[in-house]
């Protein structure tokens, strides 16, 4: 997929006219710690090519370029582009491109599916985003592809969720909401209104979502549609119960808590961030599953020094002498613990959700690799934004209704929709400051 995107971004007729979007765009251009997606989705702008006969000739050229640069072959005889009428009566294109890569397979060659349409409204100017590539074979050229910006993607996902109520749209909307560096909700709401006006539909509301007839199908299809894309699939309610907070935030309510990061210990390298790579660097430990669990707010059962404990994972740090530490909270004692990664014996992601006490620092980095000095592995260059670290006064705000505590860098006492200590939705929206700390 990465090399095909690189070929599209280098072709003169596609570079400025095909705009990458959808779930694969989120994974390849924004968040490596994300669900897998199977298709490459594009919106055509500026009169770009979309006729099947034109695309067949263009992708023969793309295939030759990719083969020359990487050795991955897209056999011309197995390329296919078909036009069809979408639900709005406009032409769209579906392409299927088979490939022969480094790993030989018996039977039919694997394929990449492309969905292409010009029947979409772009509210905001597209941006050039780096194509996420954690393998050592770097892309020629600038390695960027024209893509929807985060505001456009967020608005498009909310619109799609309201229209079709599919599992992947719910997962994407809530996951985008959980990101610590999400866009301005006013910008998203403005883009959403324009998109709904273009489609001739009502702007979605929480009330409309709650009475939507597809809720039963959403529940039935949650595992069928997502289990093959997410190794440790969280339960549906973990996401559905977050929708009140999403729509309150989109409506301008102050619902986002500014959570403090784990304080940097004196023995740790304060400016170190784990670089992206697919490797587990020889220890056989699935660190990427720990990061994925943290990003999806799921507890992990950790085997460590002969015992097992259930933890909330928050951060990975490196010490001055080169050891990796996993910072977490033990669920049973609520105590802060740090675990030497080389002493972790097993990892099992549970379906037990948690409400973060600290900022989850896994979400803005790619998959975890060995740092310099571990097993002789050198990490590739890092293209993704680093995690923000903050300092100053931390305000501990306790909910007046359920007693749950929130940690903030501001002194406000309004609370977003949340779950109580037992995991049930709490109706409390106001708290009081019970403590202040210095980070």
Order of alpha helices (4+ residues) and beta strands (2+ residues): alpha-beta-alpha-beta-alpha-beta-beta-beta-beta-beta-alpha-alpha-alpha-alpha-alpha-alpha-alpha-alpha-beta-beta-beta-beta-beta-beta-beta-beta-beta-beta
